[in-house]
């Protein structure tokens, strides 16, 4: 099954972003699931490497790493990255800059689309 997950919310402060990344990690471990996570808007900040959070607080960059390690794709909206001053070298390993055209293609190819 081809699953596309679109995450729009900021990296921290929204439970929906945290829960979406948790779900992405679980889905990426399932046999027969091809997962693409597309981060847009403030969601692109979740893929920034080296996040420093308070002790005991979750780290979305590490959580998204689970998706990459399980052969899922992590795509980041290039326009959204530009608007926030994020360059590709700032992203976690296994994620990359993407486009609206690629999102459109992935949307049409997906069996399920989840939007957070």
Protein Blocks (a to p, Z undefined) as FASTA:
>chain_A
ZZddddfbdfbhpaklmmmmmmmmmmmmpghiacddddehjllmmmpghiacdehiacfk
lmmmmmmmnopacdddfklmmmnopafklpcehiacddfklmmmmmmmpmbdcdZZ
